[in-house]
């Protein structure tokens, strides 16, 4: 049965509301206290919360904000008297779905209004899930095209190096054969790493559960992983090695308490964004990368900033498309698409602000349980 929670300072009115809704087939709970309303919601997860502005131990706006932190998908409606539209507006800005005026037809219309709110809320959630699915499928289709155009090149390079080994040719030294074998090995390693990242993007569910993690530790380990990758790869070492030695890396997330998150996904997001920032710093005189993080309700809000070359508007518009790349390096062109996919998986959003010659900032949100 659908459960409705009524928060109303006037218990006589609250009981009458409950009777009206019960006759329409709803299960109801009533309280005059913000504190008790939160406790009831946490225990029973009401399908719809009607709240008045004036409550014991708090108020309706504060209740809506608190419920939004507990459950971003909660359905709340503000009940307000005639002439209090300002309160209604503030309630919607705080996370309420809608508001209703306590006029002469209030009790008569309440059951049908409740049904309407529940139906509209359900439709909104369905549309959001469909949009998330559409974006995810679109990313997967783009990746299929990227694989067809680019992944074969990695394997072709591997096969080309192996074909250069000629055991029948006496003039080909063992050192040269070893060089070709090492080239092939590096290509295979690059392919395996890229495939791991692509797999992470297209998995329907995360391979590991959420746990308490220190964001600062994730950032530090992502940065260390990039340094190790650059050191091991001759190609990346030649391009990124010089900038890696002089970049100022600032991790401003150490004051944040542990957050409930999937470590592997958060690590991949940070590593991809930091690697992208590092590539944008090539040629900079005073290269700097700054990582910021804060908590906003149930969401982790993170920023990765660099003072590199920046992007023009055309490049920025396509930055998250797997097929789009301006750098020509192996793996570049999919990392930001992976970031977008992982952020969407965790009910967040990612955006980029950038200006040519002044650097870029990538900001993403991540829902923490």
RODO-2510 file (C-alpha; in nm, 4 decimals, decimal comma):
residues 369
     n   res          X          Y          Z
     1     x     0,0000     0,0000     0,0000
     2     x     0,1219     0,3506    -0,0803
     3     x     0,2461     0,5273     0,2348
     4     x     0,1962     0,9015     0,2801
     5     x     0,3704     1,0964     0,5577
     6     x     0,1940     1,4078     0,6908
     7     x     0,4008     1,6699     0,8790
     8     x     0,1663     1,9275     1,0281
     9     x     0,1966     2,1386     1,3443
    10     x    -0,1824     2,1263     1,3937
    11     x    -0,2452     1,7625     1,4904
    12     x    -0,6221     1,8033     1,4516
    13     x    -0,5704     1,9079     1,0902
    14     x    -0,3096     1,6329     1,0460
    15     x    -0,5526     1,3661     1,1653
    16     x    -0,8247     1,4972     0,9342
    17     x    -0,5817     1,4847     0,6414
    18     x    -0,4937     1,1256     0,7328
    19     x    -0,8616     1,0277     0,7512
    20     x    -0,9283     1,1845     0,4109
    21     x    -0,6356     1,0039     0,2495
    22     x    -0,7087     0,6734     0,4257
    23     x    -1,0614     0,6713     0,2854
    24     x    -0,8991     0,7016    -0,0612
    25     x    -0,6947     0,3870     0,0014
    26     x    -0,3644     0,5336     0,1221
    27     x    -0,1681     0,4266     0,4285
    28     x    -0,0728     0,7308     0,6370
    29     x     0,1547     0,8449     0,9182
    30     x     0,1296     1,1860     1,0876
    31     x     0,3593     1,3936     1,3070
    32     x     0,3985     1,7540     1,4139
    33     x     0,7792     1,7266     1,4512
    34     x     1,0566     1,7607     1,1949
    35     x     1,2741     1,5239     1,3985
    36     x     1,0047     1,2569     1,4142
    37     x     0,9240     1,3009     1,0445
    38     x     1,2859     1,2259     0,9571
    39     x     1,2820     0,9178     1,1799
    40     x     0,9582     0,7901     1,0236
    41     x     1,0931     0,8436     0,6731
    42     x     1,4207     0,6664     0,7445
    43     x     1,2332     0,3672     0,8833
    44     x     0,9446     0,3417     0,6360
    45     x     1,0532     0,5408     0,3250
    46     x     0,7190     0,7065     0,2605
    47     x     0,6159     0,7309    -0,1046
    48     x     0,4990     1,0908    -0,0603
    49     x     0,5598     1,3510     0,2107
    50     x     0,3146     1,6367     0,2692
    51     x     0,4623     1,8996     0,5006
    52     x     0,3506     2,2285     0,6466
    53     x     0,6066     2,5080     0,6906
    54     x     0,5550     2,5302     1,0667
    55     x     0,6637     2,2230     1,2653
    56     x     0,7853     2,1424     1,6124
    57     x     1,1653     2,1141     1,6344
    58     x     1,2158     2,2680     1,2914
    59     x     1,0225     2,3689     0,9815
    60     x     0,9066     2,2339     0,6481
    61     x     1,1890     2,3831     0,4409
    62     x     1,4497     2,2297     0,6700
    63     x     1,2644     1,8963     0,6550
    64     x     1,2651     1,8977     0,2751
    65     x     1,6379     1,9728     0,2638
    66     x     1,7114     1,6960     0,5153
    67     x     1,4999     1,4424     0,3258
    68     x     1,6707     1,5393    -0,0008
    69     x     2,0053     1,4506     0,1564
    70     x     1,8735     1,1162     0,2782
    71     x     1,7064     1,0295    -0,0521
    72     x     1,7643     1,2441    -0,3647
    73     x     1,4564     1,0811    -0,5234
    74     x     1,2181     1,1517    -0,2365
    75     x     0,8801     1,3022    -0,3261
    76     x     0,7820     1,5989    -0,1098
    77     x     0,5017     1,8551    -0,1392
    78     x     0,4667     2,1749     0,0649
    79     x     0,1238     2,2628     0,2087
    80     x     0,0817     2,6363     0,2536
    81     x    -0,1913     2,8898     0,3225
    82     x    -0,3274     3,1450     0,0790
    83     x    -0,0816     3,4303     0,0331
    84     x     0,2267     3,2278     0,1265
    85     x     0,3473     3,1608    -0,2261
    86     x     0,6966     3,2765    -0,1246
    87     x     0,7224     2,9804     0,1118
    88     x     0,6060     2,7535    -0,1679
    89     x     0,8723     2,8923    -0,4016
    90     x     1,1429     2,8449    -0,1393
    91     x     1,0236     2,4889    -0,0828
    92     x     1,0598     2,4014    -0,4513
    93     x     1,4073     2,5577    -0,4624
    94     x     1,4952     2,3409    -0,1612
    95     x     1,3854     2,0198    -0,3343
    96     x     1,0062     1,9963    -0,3034
    97     x     0,8278     1,8472    -0,6037
    98     x     0,5363     2,0927    -0,5858
    99     x     0,3100     2,2804    -0,3440
   100     x    -0,0609     2,2982    -0,2682
   101     x    -0,2683     2,5829    -0,1241
   102     x    -0,4906     2,5156     0,1760
   103     x    -0,8034     2,6724     0,0283
   104     x    -1,1694     2,5778     0,0659
   105     x    -1,1359     2,2690    -0,1557
   106     x    -0,8104     2,1498     0,0006
   107     x    -0,9408     1,8345     0,1694
   108     x    -1,1721     1,7448    -0,1165
   109     x    -0,8926     1,7643    -0,3749
   110     x    -0,6167     1,6072    -0,1649
   111     x    -0,6595     1,2392    -0,2713
   112     x    -0,6578     1,3194    -0,6440
   113     x    -0,3641     1,5573    -0,5968
   114     x    -0,1699     1,2847    -0,4173
   115     x    -0,2343     1,0415    -0,7020
   116     x    -0,1239     1,3026    -0,9535
   117     x     0,1985     1,3796    -0,7659
   118     x     0,2835     1,0095    -0,7387
   119     x     0,2202     0,9486    -1,1095
   120     x     0,4188     1,2521    -1,2260
   121     x     0,7071     1,1621    -0,9963
   122     x     0,7113     0,8072    -1,1304
   123     x     0,7118     0,9340    -1,4890
   124     x     0,9976     1,1732    -1,4108
   125     x     1,2120     0,8924    -1,2663
   126     x     1,1350     0,6693    -1,5667
   127     x     1,2339     0,9484    -1,8079
   128     x     1,5591     1,0074    -1,6193
   129     x     1,6456     0,6374    -1,6263
   130     x     1,5636     0,6215    -1,9975
   131     x     1,7881     0,9216    -2,0603
   132     x     2,0707     0,7649    -1,8587
   133     x     2,0287     0,4446    -2,0560
   134     x     2,0223     0,6344    -2,3854
   135     x     2,3467     0,8122    -2,2991
   136     x     2,5084     0,4876    -2,1896
   137     x     2,4037     0,3037    -2,5059
   138     x     2,5156     0,5979    -2,7178
   139     x     2,8575     0,5881    -2,5532
   140     x     2,8808     0,2149    -2,6167
   141     x     2,7922     0,2616    -2,9839
   142     x     3,0571     0,5318    -3,0155
   143     x     3,3074     0,3006    -2,8518
   144     x     3,2272     0,0254    -3,1005
   145     x     3,3175     0,2673    -3,3786
   146     x     3,6311     0,3753    -3,1957
   147     x     3,7386     0,0126    -3,1598
   148     x     3,6859    -0,0505    -3,5299
   149     x     3,8917     0,2547    -3,6315
   150     x     4,1648     0,2595    -3,3705
   151     x     4,2045    -0,0568    -3,1651
   152     x     4,3033    -0,2522    -3,4758
   153     x     4,5927    -0,0091    -3,5209
   154     x     4,7451    -0,1208    -3,1920
   155     x     4,7246    -0,4860    -3,2946
   156     x     4,8577    -0,4025    -3,6409
   157     x     5,1607    -0,2344    -3,4837
   158     x     5,2198    -0,5443    -3,2718
   159     x     5,1934    -0,7738    -3,5706
   160     x     5,4174    -0,5427    -3,7754
   161     x     5,6956    -0,5569    -3,5150
   162     x     5,6731    -0,9346    -3,4925
   163     x     5,6844    -0,9667    -3,8726
   164     x     6,0100    -0,7704    -3,8776
   165     x     6,1817    -1,0521    -3,6897
   166     x     6,3550    -1,2695    -3,9479
   167     x     6,5237    -1,5752    -3,8029
   168     x     6,6501    -1,6767    -4,1483
   169     x     6,8388    -1,3504    -4,1925
   170     x     7,1900    -1,3874    -4,0509
   171     x     7,2593    -1,0140    -4,0660
   172     x     6,9721    -0,9367    -3,8255
   173     x     7,1292    -0,9199    -3,4818
   174     x     6,9798    -1,0611    -3,1663
   175     x     6,9664    -0,7060    -3,0303
   176     x     6,7448    -0,6001    -3,3202
   177     x     6,5185    -0,9022    -3,2733
   178     x     6,4949    -0,8195    -2,9027
   179     x     6,4017    -0,4613    -2,9914
   180     x     6,1149    -0,5803    -3,2109
   181     x     5,9940    -0,8165    -2,9375
   182     x     6,0001    -0,5348    -2,6787
   183     x     5,8071    -0,3060    -2,9144
   184     x     5,5444    -0,5773    -2,9567
   185     x     5,5256    -0,6303    -2,5821
   186     x     5,4719    -0,2584    -2,5175
   187     x     5,1905    -0,2491    -2,7748
   188     x     5,0206    -0,5499    -2,6162
   189     x     5,0453    -0,3937    -2,2690
   190     x     4,8948    -0,0694    -2,4014
   191     x     4,6113    -0,2642    -2,5639
   192     x     4,5367    -0,4544    -2,2424
   193     x     4,5264    -0,1341    -2,0347
   194     x     4,2985     0,0340    -2,2857
   195     x     4,0706    -0,2697    -2,2957
   196     x     4,0455    -0,2678    -1,9155
   197     x     3,9306     0,0953    -1,9237
   198     x     3,6797     0,0323    -2,1998
   199     x     3,5418    -0,2665    -2,0098
   200     x     3,4987    -0,0512    -1,7002
   201     x     3,2964     0,1951    -1,9057
   202     x     3,0545    -0,0608    -2,0522
   203     x     2,9991    -0,2810    -1,7461
   204     x     2,6307    -0,2648    -1,6409
   205     x     2,7305    -0,2804    -1,2757
   206     x     3,0407    -0,2059    -1,0753
   207     x     3,2618    -0,5079    -0,9938
   208     x     3,3070    -0,4009    -0,6345
   209     x     3,0766    -0,2564    -0,3744
   210     x     3,0936     0,0891    -0,2267
   211     x     3,3017     0,1364     0,0863
   212     x     3,4437     0,4225     0,2888
   213     x     3,7360     0,5742     0,1012
   214     x     3,9538     0,8799     0,1545
   215     x     3,9281     1,0995    -0,1530
   216     x     4,2759     1,2388    -0,0857
   217     x     4,4190     0,8862    -0,0929
   218     x     4,2406     0,8066    -0,4202
   219     x     4,3852     1,1243    -0,5732
   220     x     4,7375     1,0471    -0,4477
   221     x     4,7248     0,6917    -0,5822
   222     x     4,5842     0,8063    -0,9171
   223     x     4,8721     1,0539    -0,9495
   224     x     5,1291     0,7888    -0,8547
   225     x     4,9770     0,5500    -1,1091
   226     x     5,0183     0,8098    -1,3837
   227     x     5,3815     0,8699    -1,2900
   228     x     5,4490     0,4951    -1,2993
   229     x     5,2789     0,4602    -1,6396
   230     x     5,4776     0,7469    -1,7895
   231     x     5,8036     0,6092    -1,6528
   232     x     5,7402     0,2602    -1,7934
   233     x     5,6284     0,3715    -2,1404
   234     x     5,9034     0,5061    -2,3715
   235     x     5,6430     0,6805    -2,5883
   236     x     5,4690     0,8564    -2,2992
   237     x     5,7988     0,9238    -2,1240
   238     x     5,9238     1,1115    -2,4292
   239     x     5,6108     1,3291    -2,4434
   240     x     5,5112     1,3696    -2,0777
   241     x     5,8401     1,3027    -1,8985
   242     x     5,9718     1,6605    -1,9230
   243     x     5,6492     1,8150    -1,7895
   244     x     5,6092     1,5473    -1,5212
   245     x     5,9362     1,6525    -1,3622
   246     x     5,8327     2,0131    -1,3048
   247     x     5,4540     2,0085    -1,2607
   248     x     5,3140     2,1383    -0,9315
   249     x     5,0504     1,8862    -0,8193
   250     x     4,8219     2,0224    -0,5453
   251     x     4,5836     1,7858    -0,3651
   252     x     4,3400     2,0070    -0,1717
   253     x     4,1113     1,7215    -0,0614
   254     x     4,2819     1,6175     0,2633
   255     x     4,0276     1,7815     0,4955
   256     x     3,7427     1,5707     0,3528
   257     x     3,6242     1,2831     0,5731
   258     x     3,5905     0,9296     0,4251
   259     x     3,3109     0,8964     0,1689
   260     x     3,1044     0,5933     0,0633
   261     x     3,2159     0,5274    -0,2942
   262     x     3,3334     0,2581    -0,5338
   263     x     3,7100     0,2951    -0,5147
   264     x     3,7878     0,1608    -0,8624
   265     x     3,5409     0,3907    -1,0375
   266     x     3,6518     0,6995    -0,8441
   267     x     4,0171     0,6120    -0,9094
   268     x     3,9549     0,5806    -1,2852
   269     x     3,7681     0,9133    -1,2958
   270     x     4,0484     1,0997    -1,1179
   271     x     4,3273     0,9280    -1,3109
   272     x     4,1644     1,0030    -1,6468
   273     x     4,1056     1,3700    -1,5610
   274     x     4,4527     1,4171    -1,4129
   275     x     4,6138     1,2482    -1,7143
   276     x     4,4127     1,4751    -1,9438
   277     x     4,5303     1,7790    -1,7439
   278     x     4,8914     1,6627    -1,7637
   279     x     4,8711     1,6292    -2,1420
   280     x     4,7272     1,9823    -2,1624
   281     x     5,0317     2,1160    -1,9735
   282     x     5,2911     2,0059    -2,2290
   283     x     5,4956     2,3139    -2,3156
   284     x     5,3789     2,5181    -2,0128
   285     x     5,6339     2,7227    -1,8186
   286     x     5,4790     2,6844    -1,4720
   287     x     5,2535     2,3779    -1,5014
   288     x     5,0057     2,3298    -1,2179
   289     x     4,7294     2,0791    -1,1438
   290     x     4,4935     2,1458    -0,8530
   291     x     4,2387     1,8976    -0,7168
   292     x     3,9463     2,0248    -0,5072
   293     x     3,6648     1,8279    -0,3387
   294     x     3,3715     1,9098    -0,1110
   295     x     3,0430     1,7574     0,0030
   296     x     2,7046     1,8952    -0,1027
   297     x     2,4273     1,6923     0,0564
   298     x     2,4527     1,3361    -0,0729
   299     x     2,6906     1,4364    -0,3501
   300     x     3,0676     1,4577    -0,3685
   301     x     3,1694     1,7592    -0,5781
   302     x     3,5189     1,7439    -0,7292
   303     x     3,7236     1,9660    -0,9593
   304     x     4,0438     1,8981    -1,1538
   305     x     4,2046     2,2251    -1,2656
   306     x     4,5067     2,2953    -1,4851
   307     x     4,6705     2,6090    -1,6225
   308     x     4,7533     2,4486    -1,9561
   309     x     4,6723     2,5422    -2,3123
   310     x     4,2941     2,5250    -2,2684
   311     x     4,0414     2,4384    -2,5371
   312     x     3,8521     2,6339    -2,7956
   313     x     3,4735     2,6057    -2,7916
   314     x     3,4596     2,3524    -3,0770
   315     x     3,6964     2,1137    -2,8986
   316     x     3,5185     2,1580    -2,5648
   317     x     3,1814     2,0662    -2,7180
   318     x     3,3177     1,7291    -2,8331
   319     x     3,5534     1,6583    -2,5423
   320     x     3,3486     1,3699    -2,4001
   321     x     3,2947     1,1899    -2,7317
   322     x     3,5000     0,8667    -2,7626
   323     x     3,5698     0,9219    -3,1324
   324     x     3,6997     1,2753    -3,0835
   325     x     4,0708     1,3309    -3,0214
   326     x     4,3033     1,6213    -3,0892
   327     x     4,6216     1,4674    -2,9481
   328     x     4,6762     1,1542    -3,1571
   329     x     4,8116     0,9484    -2,8643
   330     x     4,7119     0,5880    -2,7995
   331     x     4,4141     0,5845    -2,5632
   332     x     4,3439     0,9566    -2,5847
   333     x     3,9931     1,0217    -2,7123
   334     x     3,8267     0,7654    -2,4859
   335     x     3,9421     0,8666    -2,1369
   336     x     3,6955     1,1542    -2,1028
   337     x     3,4176     0,9345    -2,2426
   338     x     3,4997     0,6831    -1,9698
   339     x     3,4777     0,9627    -1,7124
   340     x     3,1337     1,0604    -1,8399
   341     x     3,0108     0,7013    -1,8305
   342     x     3,1371     0,6364    -1,4784
   343     x     2,9972     0,9654    -1,3470
   344     x     2,6549     0,8839    -1,4950
   345     x     2,6728     0,5404    -1,3334
   346     x     2,6934     0,7136    -0,9966
   347     x     2,4039     0,9548    -1,0684
   348     x     2,6348     1,2499    -1,1211
   349     x     2,7194     1,5041    -1,3877
   350     x     3,0449     1,6211    -1,5430
   351     x     3,1192     1,9518    -1,7110
   352     x     3,4161     2,1404    -1,8465
   353     x     3,5020     2,5094    -1,8467
   354     x     3,8021     2,6106    -2,0514
   355     x     3,9637     2,9050    -2,2258
   356     x     4,2490     2,9011    -2,4734
   357     x     4,5760     2,9892    -2,3033
   358     x     4,4222     2,9885    -1,9551
   359     x     4,3651     2,6230    -1,8759
   360     x     4,0655     2,4005    -1,8042
   361     x     3,8527     2,2900    -1,5118
   362     x     3,6670     1,9594    -1,5118
   363     x     3,3966     1,9425    -1,2449
   364     x     3,2043     1,6277    -1,1600
   365     x     2,9513     1,5180    -0,8994
   366     x     2,9273     1,1679    -0,7513
   367     x     2,6408     1,0334    -0,5404
   368     x     2,7695     0,8878    -0,2128
   369     x     2,5585     0,6376    -0,0215
***
